[in-house]
Amino acid sequence: MAKKPLNVILLGIDSLRADHMSCYGYHRQTTPHIDRLASQGVLFENNYAPHIPTTSAYASMLTGKDCFSTNVVALRHRGGLPDYVQTLPEILRQVGYDTSCVGFTGNPSSRGFDTYLDYPAWGSFAAGRSPKAEKLNEVAVPELERLAAGKKPFCLFLRHMDPHAPYLPPAPFERMFYSGNELDPKNKSMEPVMNFKPFCDFFADWMPPGITDADYVTAQYDGAVAYMDAAIQRLLTRIDELGLSDDTLVVLNGDHGETLYEHDCWFDHHGMYENTLHVPLILRLPGKLPAGHRVSGTSLHQDLVPTMLQLMGVKPRQKIDFDGTSLLPLVDGKKASNYSDFYITECTWMRKHGWRTPEWKLIVALEPDFHFKPEVELYNLVQDPLELKNLANKEKGVTAALRERLQNWVAKREAETGRTNPMATNLNWHGNSSHEGAFESSQQAYDTMHIGSVGAANRLQAGAKEKASPKRKKATPRKKKASTRRK
């Protein structure tokens, strides 16, 4: 008798920092239910998002390809994925799977699902607390039940918008990790945040009026993580109740992390510091994956699809040369790591690329950024894990060596793909219609870039969304510092 094909449920969590999860060692108990999921499967301790932010991250996560293959590096990517790239749902549809996507309609990286469903995923202070995770469940649980009742194996992809900003978790999560006075006039920690002109209107739209304490905002983020964790338990409970646990691969992966008060990149997810690159990856499949196992080797987003397909025993109809590599040899102890060093990119609010090794991180600006940061940054990740001391000028030999490795890698991938590095060609990555091409100075970038309201942020991230079919088919200027259904 032929074995029943496995189902897959992929929980994509937007803006989830691995280091703010209790199963990754965080001092606050933010993820007790995900901790339990990890105890039932495999947790990858050093999993990274090499291409920041959402659009480029999911492009790799859902294709097994890097940015040279997907040609996607920008949040506001123009156009879709190239025709020569196959997505996970497209691969699975070809072998008989029913595929559904919740919360990611219209994004270039979400191509190929049979069904697209959405839920209210943004909020504002005026609108009150934002139950994003509950709203996701209201859509996702019935869709899970529909898929489970069908005759086909299924792939269900859920894009969670907690803990993505706005951080507005409902009670009791908004006070779970904070007992202070967020309006204390003696506290000045929010002054630089609210004086940052590109973001100040966005922050004012969802943070309490008169807020002074940055720790309150961080506690809201942690509360949103805990709220998301509780909502995920509802999904895991329903999976058990439907009798799906033994034949369903459950995957939890973050698209990128989040900057809170670090690096002057306040409460957003730009920059290529560790808080943004280091994201969770947990896989559970009883009988095929060991319970409570932790993998210390380095893994990247592009490793996910080849790993999932191998676990599921799915062979694509057409041969695919993935840029990533299956993680199962790491799980089995046959291989220590998939990478010793790797290429990193960002096109969110800055256009930068770099090179990361276990000891060093090099960040090179391809144009001036609105934080007035130096063109080159170098950090010793062993001695300075918080990346506070830029050693680019002091360690010129290391800087030069890493730049050479970066340049050699770019040349290698350009030769292999026959295409120019998209980081060099996406000059209108910022999506600002009032400015064409690269910024000439940090002051110009600072004066031009602006989020605005929560609604504007939603539009910036989503881009020009396709119309979804019905469910059923069949402040102060800153002066320059020194130095639906598938159509």
C-alpha positions as a Python dict, from the first residue, in 0.01 Angstrom:
ca = {
    (1, 'M'): (0, 0, 0),
    (2, 'A'): (134, 342, -94),
    (3, 'K'): (216, 571, 195),
    (4, 'K'): (-17, 864, 250),
    (5, 'P'): (151, 1191, 144),
    (6, 'L'): (241, 1421, 430),
    (7, 'N'): (70, 1754, 487),
    (8, 'V'): (270, 2065, 570),
    (9, 'I'): (177, 2369, 778),
    (10, 'L'): (424, 2656, 756),
    (11, 'L'): (394, 2922, 1025),
    (12, 'G'): (574, 3228, 893),
    (13, 'I'): (624, 3480, 1174),
    (14, 'D'): (691, 3838, 1074),
    (15, 'S'): (951, 4034, 1274),
    (16, 'L'): (1023, 3761, 1531),
    (17, 'R'): (1364, 3783, 1693),
    (18, 'A'): (1506, 3450, 1798),
    (19, 'D'): (1672, 3610, 2101),
    (20, 'H'): (1334, 3725, 2235),
    (21, 'M'): (1199, 3369, 2252),
    (22, 'S'): (1235, 3170, 2572),
    (23, 'C'): (1329, 2855, 2380),
    (24, 'Y'): (1626, 3052, 2241),
    (25, 'G'): (1733, 3163, 2589),
    (26, 'Y'): (1542, 3487, 2645),
    (27, 'H'): (1500, 3576, 3012),
    (28, 'R'): (1128, 3647, 2972),
    (29, 'Q'): (889, 3355, 2928),
    (30, 'T'): (752, 3479, 2597),
    (31, 'T'): (696, 3153, 2406),
    (32, 'P'): (589, 2867, 2635),
    (33, 'H'): (374, 2701, 2367),
    (34, 'I'): (639, 2731, 2095),
    (35, 'D'): (888, 2599, 2352),
    (36, 'R'): (670, 2289, 2376),
    (37, 'L'): (657, 2261, 1998),
    (38, 'A'): (1038, 2274, 1997),
    (39, 'S'): (1048, 1999, 2260),
    (40, 'Q'): (853, 1781, 2017),
    (41, 'G'): (1081, 1846, 1722),
    (42, 'V'): (1405, 2010, 1611),
    (43, 'L'): (1517, 2365, 1689),
    (44, 'F'): (1789, 2526, 1476),
    (45, 'E'): (1989, 2752, 1704),
    (46, 'N'): (2174, 2950, 1439),
    (47, 'N'): (1923, 3012, 1161),
    (48, 'Y'): (1959, 3336, 966),
    (49, 'A'): (1766, 3556, 726),
    (50, 'P'): (2035, 3656, 474),
    (51, 'H'): (1811, 3885, 268),
    (52, 'I'): (1626, 4152, 466),
    (53, 'P'): (1329, 4226, 480),
    (54, 'T'): (993, 4051, 423),
    (55, 'T'): (964, 4023, 45),
    (56, 'S'): (1321, 3907, -13),
    (57, 'A'): (1313, 3683, 295),
    (58, 'Y'): (1001, 3495, 186),
    (59, 'A'): (1136, 3476, -169),
    (60, 'S'): (1417, 3259, -33),
    (61, 'M'): (1205, 3082, 227),
    (62, 'L'): (948, 2970, -31),
    (63, 'T'): (1181, 2886, -322),
    (64, 'G'): (1509, 2750, -180),
    (65, 'K'): (1692, 3019, -376),
    (66, 'D'): (1914, 3315, -287),
    (67, 'C'): (1869, 3672, -409),
    (68, 'F'): (2082, 3617, -720),
    (69, 'S'): (1832, 3353, -834),
    (70, 'T'): (1509, 3521, -721),
    (71, 'N'): (1626, 3871, -820),
    (72, 'V'): (1436, 3995, -512),
    (73, 'V'): (1613, 4216, -259),
    (74, 'A'): (1374, 4504, -190),
    (75, 'L'): (1072, 4527, 38),
    (76, 'R'): (891, 4717, -236),
    (77, 'H'): (1000, 4482, -514),
    (78, 'R'): (878, 4580, -859),
    (79, 'G'): (736, 4293, -1059),
    (80, 'G'): (691, 3933, -959),
    (81, 'L'): (921, 3640, -916),
    (82, 'P'): (1097, 3535, -1237),
    (83, 'D'): (923, 3263, -1436),
    (84, 'Y'): (1228, 3039, -1408),
    (85, 'V'): (1185, 3019, -1028),
    (86, 'Q'): (938, 2770, -880),
    (87, 'T'): (777, 2831, -543),
    (88, 'L'): (694, 2567, -283),
    (89, 'P'): (319, 2578, -354),
    (90, 'E'): (382, 2545, -728),
    (91, 'I'): (602, 2240, -668),
    (92, 'L'): (341, 2082, -440),
    (93, 'R'): (44, 2163, -664),
    (94, 'Q'): (211, 1971, -946),
    (95, 'V'): (212, 1654, -733),
    (96, 'G'): (-149, 1684, -617),
    (97, 'Y'): (-145, 1912, -314),
    (98, 'D'): (-417, 2162, -220),
    (99, 'T'): (-237, 2483, -120),
    (100, 'S'): (-361, 2780, 83),
    (101, 'C'): (-203, 3108, 188),
    (102, 'V'): (-335, 3322, 474),
    (103, 'G'): (-223, 3683, 514),
    (104, 'F'): (15, 3728, 222),
    (105, 'T'): (-203, 3804, -79),
    (106, 'G'): (-40, 4005, -357),
    (107, 'N'): (318, 3989, -238),
    (108, 'P'): (558, 3891, -519),
    (109, 'S'): (695, 3608, -307),
    (110, 'S'): (356, 3445, -243),
    (111, 'R'): (300, 3323, -598),
    (112, 'G'): (146, 2986, -670),
    (113, 'F'): (-115, 2908, -404),
    (114, 'D'): (-463, 2779, -493),
    (115, 'T'): (-635, 2983, -225),
    (116, 'Y'): (-555, 3325, -80),
    (117, 'L'): (-726, 3448, 238),
    (118, 'D'): (-665, 3764, 438),
    (119, 'Y'): (-734, 3906, 782),
    (120, 'P'): (-699, 4250, 952),
    (121, 'A'): (-324, 4262, 1020),
    (122, 'W'): (-260, 4624, 1115),
    (123, 'G'): (-384, 4858, 1386),
    (124, 'S'): (-350, 5201, 1545),
    (125, 'F'): (-365, 5349, 1895),
    (126, 'A'): (-693, 5522, 1813),
    (127, 'A'): (-850, 5195, 1702),
    (128, 'G'): (-756, 5025, 2028),
    (129, 'R'): (-572, 4702, 2096),
    (130, 'S'): (-509, 4496, 1785),
    (131, 'P'): (-595, 4122, 1804),
    (132, 'K'): (-403, 4034, 1488),
    (133, 'A'): (-323, 3677, 1589),
    (134, 'E'): (-684, 3606, 1686),
    (135, 'K'): (-803, 3749, 1354),
    (136, 'L'): (-561, 3519, 1174),
    (137, 'N'): (-701, 3219, 1363),
    (138, 'E'): (-1056, 3317, 1271),
    (139, 'V'): (-957, 3266, 908),
    (140, 'A'): (-692, 2996, 943),
    (141, 'V'): (-879, 2743, 1160),
    (142, 'P'): (-1176, 2705, 922),
    (143, 'E'): (-935, 2677, 630),
    (144, 'L'): (-737, 2411, 816),
    (145, 'E'): (-1061, 2221, 877),
    (146, 'R'): (-1156, 2248, 508),
    (147, 'L'): (-818, 2120, 396),
    (148, 'A'): (-824, 1837, 650),
    (149, 'A'): (-1164, 1725, 525),
    (150, 'G'): (-1044, 1713, 165),
    (151, 'K'): (-905, 1416, -23),
    (152, 'K'): (-576, 1581, -118),
    (153, 'P'): (-265, 1633, 93),
    (154, 'F'): (-234, 2000, 174),
    (155, 'C'): (6, 2287, 227),
    (156, 'L'): (-116, 2566, 454),
    (157, 'F'): (101, 2878, 483),
    (158, 'L'): (15, 3129, 757),
    (159, 'R'): (179, 3469, 768),
    (160, 'H'): (155, 3594, 1128),
    (161, 'M'): (164, 3971, 1178),
    (162, 'D'): (234, 3961, 1552),
    (163, 'P'): (486, 4077, 1663),
    (164, 'H'): (526, 4308, 1360),
    (165, 'A'): (465, 4675, 1443),
    (166, 'P'): (230, 4821, 1551),
    (167, 'Y'): (291, 4641, 1881),
    (168, 'L'): (-64, 4650, 2022),
    (169, 'P'): (-125, 4315, 2195),
    (170, 'P'): (-461, 4288, 2376),
    (171, 'A'): (-501, 4235, 2749),
    (172, 'P'): (-342, 4083, 2948),
    (173, 'F'): (-40, 4078, 2720),
    (174, 'E'): (7, 4455, 2707),
    (175, 'R'): (108, 4459, 3076),
    (176, 'M'): (258, 4112, 3098),
    (177, 'F'): (615, 4241, 3102),
    (178, 'Y'): (578, 4602, 3220),
    (179, 'S'): (470, 4760, 3551),
    (180, 'G'): (615, 5109, 3512),
    (181, 'N'): (482, 5445, 3398),
    (182, 'E'): (526, 5481, 3025),
    (183, 'L'): (447, 5853, 3054),
    (184, 'D'): (704, 5934, 3325),
    (185, 'P'): (823, 6289, 3246),
    (186, 'K'): (1164, 6214, 3400),
    (187, 'N'): (1230, 5943, 3143),
    (188, 'K'): (1382, 6080, 2821),
    (189, 'S'): (1456, 5754, 2639),
    (190, 'M'): (1189, 5812, 2373),
    (191, 'E'): (1308, 6158, 2274),
    (192, 'P'): (1544, 6043, 1996),
    (193, 'V'): (1280, 5801, 1871),
    (194, 'M'): (1005, 6060, 1838),
    (195, 'N'): (1247, 6314, 1690),
    (196, 'F'): (1342, 6080, 1406),
    (197, 'K'): (1152, 6250, 1124),
    (198, 'P'): (1117, 5955, 881),
    (199, 'F'): (931, 5743, 1140),
    (200, 'C'): (787, 5985, 1397),
    (201, 'D'): (440, 6005, 1239),
    (202, 'F'): (419, 5627, 1217),
    (203, 'F'): (515, 5589, 1582),
    (204, 'A'): (269, 5859, 1687),
    (205, 'D'): (-9, 5665, 1514),
    (206, 'W'): (22, 5360, 1739),
    (207, 'M'): (224, 5452, 2049),
    (208, 'P'): (52, 5616, 2350),
    (209, 'P'): (45, 5997, 2325),
    (210, 'G'): (319, 6144, 2544),
    (211, 'I'): (513, 5819, 2576),
    (212, 'T'): (857, 5866, 2733),
    (213, 'D'): (982, 5518, 2825),
    (214, 'A'): (1137, 5302, 2552),
    (215, 'D'): (1122, 4997, 2782),
    (216, 'Y'): (743, 5012, 2757),
    (217, 'V'): (761, 4973, 2378),
    (218, 'T'): (999, 4678, 2409),
    (219, 'A'): (758, 4522, 2659),
    (220, 'Q'): (478, 4568, 2406),
    (221, 'Y'): (686, 4380, 2150),
    (222, 'D'): (745, 4098, 2399),
    (223, 'G'): (375, 4100, 2482),
    (224, 'A'): (295, 4067, 2112),
    (225, 'V'): (532, 3768, 2095),
    (226, 'A'): (354, 3605, 2390),
    (227, 'Y'): (14, 3679, 2236),
    (228, 'M'): (122, 3527, 1905),
    (229, 'D'): (253, 3224, 2095),
    (230, 'A'): (-84, 3171, 2265),
    (231, 'A'): (-267, 3201, 1933),
    (232, 'I'): (-35, 2945, 1776),
    (233, 'Q'): (-127, 2700, 2052),
    (234, 'R'): (-487, 2726, 1933),
    (235, 'L'): (-369, 2610, 1589),
    (236, 'L'): (-161, 2329, 1737),
    (237, 'T'): (-458, 2216, 1944),
    (238, 'R'): (-678, 2201, 1636),
    (239, 'I'): (-412, 2005, 1448),
    (240, 'D'): (-420, 1746, 1728),
    (241, 'E'): (-801, 1739, 1742),
    (242, 'L'): (-822, 1677, 1368),
    (243, 'G'): (-586, 1382, 1397),
    (244, 'L'): (-325, 1548, 1176),
    (245, 'S'): (-22, 1553, 1407),
    (246, 'D'): (143, 1229, 1296),
    (247, 'D'): (124, 1297, 924),
    (248, 'T'): (178, 1673, 914),
    (249, 'L'): (510, 1853, 903),
    (250, 'V'): (480, 2168, 1115),
    (251, 'V'): (736, 2438, 1044),
    (252, 'L'): (785, 2765, 1230),
    (253, 'N'): (1021, 3016, 1067),
    (254, 'G'): (1078, 3388, 1111),
    (255, 'D'): (1115, 3606, 801),
    (256, 'H'): (1345, 3849, 981),
    (257, 'G'): (1399, 3984, 1330),
    (258, 'E'): (1332, 4328, 1473),
    (259, 'T'): (1532, 4623, 1596),
    (260, 'L'): (1394, 4760, 1920),
    (261, 'Y'): (1613, 5031, 2076),
    (262, 'E'): (1941, 4919, 1922),
    (263, 'H'): (2160, 5085, 1658),
    (264, 'D'): (1930, 5389, 1618),
    (265, 'C'): (1708, 5175, 1392),
    (266, 'W'): (1419, 5216, 1632),
    (267, 'F'): (1133, 4966, 1645),
    (268, 'D'): (1162, 4845, 1288),
    (269, 'H'): (1343, 4571, 1097),
    (270, 'H'): (1604, 4735, 884),
    (271, 'G'): (1980, 4704, 924),
    (272, 'M'): (2185, 4386, 906),
    (273, 'Y'): (2267, 4356, 1274),
    (274, 'E'): (2216, 4028, 1459),
    (275, 'N'): (1878, 4128, 1601),
    (276, 'T'): (1745, 4137, 1245),
    (277, 'L'): (1935, 3845, 1091),
    (278, 'H'): (1891, 3580, 1363),
    (279, 'V'): (1548, 3417, 1330),
    (280, 'P'): (1384, 3100, 1466),
    (281, 'L'): (1342, 2774, 1279),
    (282, 'I'): (1160, 2479, 1435),
    (283, 'L'): (1042, 2161, 1257),
    (284, 'R'): (815, 1893, 1400),
    (285, 'L'): (735, 1563, 1234),
    (286, 'P'): (678, 1273, 1478),
    (287, 'G'): (857, 955, 1382),
    (288, 'K'): (1085, 1125, 1132),
    (289, 'L'): (1243, 1404, 1337),
    (290, 'P'): (1388, 1353, 1686),
    (291, 'A'): (1203, 1522, 1970),
    (292, 'G'): (1380, 1791, 2171),
    (293, 'H'): (1680, 1803, 1938),
    (294, 'R'): (1882, 2122, 1889),
    (295, 'V'): (2107, 2189, 1591),
    (296, 'S'): (2394, 2435, 1639),
    (297, 'G'): (2515, 2454, 1278),
    (298, 'T'): (2439, 2756, 1061),
    (299, 'S'): (2131, 2746, 837),
    (300, 'L'): (1971, 2999, 602),
    (301, 'H'): (1625, 3061, 458),
    (302, 'Q'): (1711, 2896, 128),
    (303, 'D'): (1769, 2567, 311),
    (304, 'L'): (1403, 2536, 410),
    (305, 'V'): (1238, 2417, 87),
    (306, 'P'): (1492, 2142, 9),
    (307, 'T'): (1465, 2027, 372),
    (308, 'M'): (1085, 2016, 363),
    (309, 'L'): (1071, 1834, 31),
    (310, 'Q'): (1318, 1571, 152),
    (311, 'L'): (1121, 1517, 473),
    (312, 'M'): (796, 1490, 278),
    (313, 'G'): (943, 1259, 17),
    (314, 'V'): (835, 1495, -261),
    (315, 'K'): (1034, 1503, -585),
    (316, 'P'): (963, 1807, -806),
    (317, 'R'): (836, 1724, -1154),
    (318, 'Q'): (1119, 1931, -1303),
    (319, 'K'): (1473, 1915, -1168),
    (320, 'I'): (1550, 2216, -949),
    (321, 'D'): (1898, 2328, -855),
    (322, 'F'): (1836, 2480, -515),
    (323, 'D'): (2080, 2734, -377),
    (324, 'G'): (2007, 2601, -30),
    (325, 'T'): (2085, 2256, 106),
    (326, 'S'): (1878, 2013, 312),
    (327, 'L'): (1929, 2042, 685),
    (328, 'L'): (1868, 1674, 757),
    (329, 'P'): (2242, 1586, 758),
    (330, 'L'): (2280, 1842, 1039),
    (331, 'V'): (1990, 1683, 1227),
    (332, 'D'): (2144, 1337, 1184),
    (333, 'G'): (2488, 1458, 1297),
    (334, 'K'): (2647, 1379, 960),
    (335, 'K'): (2738, 1742, 898),
    (336, 'A'): (2834, 2022, 1135),
    (337, 'S'): (2698, 2321, 945),
    (338, 'N'): (2566, 2427, 607),
    (339, 'Y'): (2776, 2744, 599),
    (340, 'S'): (3097, 2883, 741),
    (341, 'D'): (3020, 3234, 611),
    (342, 'F'): (2756, 3392, 391),
    (343, 'Y'): (2638, 3695, 194),
    (344, 'I'): (2381, 3933, 347),
    (345, 'T'): (2166, 4208, 195),
    (346, 'E'): (1914, 4475, 292),
    (347, 'C'): (1682, 4697, 88),
    (348, 'T'): (1425, 4818, 340),
    (349, 'W'): (1513, 5172, 438),
    (350, 'M'): (1880, 5140, 342),
    (351, 'R'): (2063, 4967, 55),
    (352, 'K'): (2352, 4767, 196),
    (353, 'H'): (2518, 4432, 163),
    (354, 'G'): (2782, 4249, 360),
    (355, 'W'): (2956, 3932, 468),
    (356, 'R'): (2913, 3737, 792),
    (357, 'T'): (3152, 3483, 942),
    (358, 'P'): (3132, 3322, 1288),
    (359, 'E'): (3371, 3591, 1415),
    (360, 'W'): (3322, 3895, 1192),
    (361, 'K'): (3049, 4092, 1020),
    (362, 'L'): (3118, 4339, 740),
    (363, 'I'): (2847, 4586, 633),
    (364, 'V'): (2900, 4799, 323),
    (365, 'A'): (2662, 5079, 223),
    (366, 'L'): (2584, 5096, -148),
    (367, 'E'): (2446, 5446, -100),
    (368, 'P'): (2419, 5688, 196),
    (369, 'D'): (2157, 5594, 455),
    (370, 'F'): (1920, 5811, 655),
    (371, 'H'): (2082, 5714, 985),
    (372, 'F'): (2407, 5886, 881),
    (373, 'K'): (2602, 5568, 943),
    (374, 'P'): (2954, 5518, 804),
    (375, 'E'): (2997, 5361, 463),
    (376, 'V'): (3174, 5058, 608),
    (377, 'E'): (3106, 4883, 940),
    (378, 'L'): (3301, 4592, 1085),
    (379, 'Y'): (3211, 4410, 1407),
    (380, 'N'): (3378, 4133, 1601),
    (381, 'L'): (3082, 3910, 1686),
    (382, 'V'): (3277, 3713, 1947),
    (383, 'Q'): (3413, 4004, 2150),
    (384, 'D'): (3130, 4247, 2070),
    (385, 'P'): (2810, 4043, 2016),
    (386, 'L'): (2589, 4353, 2045),
    (387, 'E'): (2782, 4515, 1755),
    (388, 'L'): (2854, 4838, 1937),
    (389, 'K'): (3213, 4904, 1827),
    (390, 'N'): (3285, 4963, 1459),
    (391, 'L'): (3636, 4832, 1387),
    (392, 'A'): (3646, 4908, 1013),
    (393, 'N'): (3926, 5164, 1046),
    (394, 'K'): (4116, 4983, 1320),
    (395, 'E'): (4110, 4638, 1157),
    (396, 'K'): (4181, 4743, 800),
    (397, 'G'): (4331, 4407, 707),
    (398, 'V'): (4018, 4220, 817),
    (399, 'T'): (3799, 4474, 641),
    (400, 'A'): (3991, 4435, 316),
    (401, 'A'): (3990, 4054, 336),
    (402, 'L'): (3615, 4037, 395),
    (403, 'R'): (3546, 4286, 117),
    (404, 'E'): (3744, 4067, -118),
    (405, 'R'): (3547, 3759, -12),
    (406, 'L'): (3222, 3950, -62),
    (407, 'Q'): (3327, 4070, -408),
    (408, 'N'): (3445, 3724, -509),
    (409, 'W'): (3114, 3573, -401),
    (410, 'V'): (2915, 3831, -598),
    (411, 'A'): (3128, 3765, -907),
    (412, 'K'): (3084, 3390, -863),
    (413, 'R'): (2707, 3408, -833),
    (414, 'E'): (2678, 3653, -1121),
    (415, 'A'): (2876, 3412, -1339),
    (416, 'E'): (2665, 3114, -1228),
    (417, 'T'): (2332, 3285, -1288),
    (418, 'G'): (2429, 3503, -1583),
    (419, 'R'): (2263, 3799, -1410),
    (420, 'T'): (2387, 4111, -1238),
    (421, 'N'): (2361, 4123, -860),
    (422, 'P'): (2014, 4272, -794),
    (423, 'M'): (2165, 4486, -520),
    (424, 'A'): (2339, 4681, -797),
    (425, 'T'): (2031, 4725, -1014),
    (426, 'N'): (1750, 4801, -766),
    (427, 'L'): (1816, 5175, -751),
    (428, 'N'): (1451, 5265, -683),
    (429, 'W'): (1424, 5015, -397),
    (430, 'H'): (1281, 5287, -166),
    (431, 'G'): (959, 5315, -368),
    (432, 'N'): (950, 5693, -326),
    (433, 'S'): (796, 5849, -636),
    (434, 'S'): (944, 6190, -555),
    (435, 'H'): (1300, 6059, -584),
    (436, 'E'): (1465, 5866, -863),
    (437, 'G'): (1770, 5646, -814),
    (438, 'A'): (2026, 5625, -537),
    (439, 'F'): (2053, 5890, -266),
    (440, 'E'): (2355, 6118, -292),
    (441, 'S'): (2377, 6199, 79),
    (442, 'S'): (2241, 6086, 414),
    (443, 'Q'): (2068, 6422, 456),
    (444, 'Q'): (1888, 6373, 124),
    (445, 'A'): (1775, 6026, 233),
    (446, 'Y'): (1666, 6160, 573),
    (447, 'D'): (1464, 6440, 416),
    (448, 'T'): (1303, 6211, 157),
    (449, 'M'): (1214, 5887, 337),
    (450, 'H'): (895, 5885, 544),
    (451, 'I'): (646, 5625, 661),
    (452, 'G'): (349, 5826, 784),
    (453, 'S'): (43, 5654, 927),
    (454, 'V'): (-9, 5285, 994),
    (455, 'G'): (-215, 5270, 676),
    (456, 'A'): (71, 5418, 479),
    (457, 'A'): (308, 5160, 629),
    (458, 'N'): (71, 4884, 523),
    (459, 'R'): (63, 5017, 167),
    (460, 'L'): (442, 5055, 157),
    (461, 'Q'): (491, 4694, 257),
    (462, 'A'): (214, 4544, 49),
    (463, 'G'): (282, 4739, -269),
    (464, 'A'): (17, 4717, -540),
    (465, 'K'): (-188, 4424, -420),
    (466, 'E'): (-380, 4211, -660),
    (467, 'K'): (-749, 4193, -585),
    (468, 'A'): (-826, 3876, -400),
    (469, 'S'): (-1097, 3650, -538),
    (470, 'P'): (-1365, 3522, -306),
    (471, 'K'): (-1255, 3245, -75),
    (472, 'R'): (-1409, 2969, -276),
    (473, 'K'): (-1283, 2906, -625),
    (474, 'K'): (-1438, 2621, -792),
    (475, 'A'): (922, 6582, 1374),
    (476, 'T'): (1241, 6779, 1363),
    (477, 'P'): (1481, 6776, 1063),
    (478, 'R'): (1800, 6598, 1152),
    (479, 'K'): (2132, 6756, 1072),
    (480, 'K'): (2420, 6553, 945),
    (481, 'K'): (2639, 6400, 1210),
    (482, 'A'): (3007, 6410, 1205),
    (483, 'S'): (3182, 6169, 1030),
    (484, 'T'): (-792, 3484, -295),
    (485, 'R'): (-739, 3246, -526),
    (486, 'R'): (-465, 3200, -770),
    (487, 'K'): (-537, 3402, -1081),
}
